[in-house]
């Protein structure tokens, strides 16, 4: 995992009141993005684009990333 890339992504998301949590479960990585009360609803990029960004930061294949956006369980 590229911690500096993750920190930069967290900072970018935080500017729009989002938080990023990453859980490595052994062959899969679960990424949950949560929204704060003043989050910009239109500011999150589509999931395929976010998976591409996460792939570079996490160093795992895109299909190994489970991505959960606000409002999803």
ABEGO torsion letter per residue (X at the ends): XBAAAAAAAAAAAAAAGBBBBBBBAGABBBBBBBBBAABBAAABBBAAAAAAAAAAAAGBBAAABBBBBBGBX
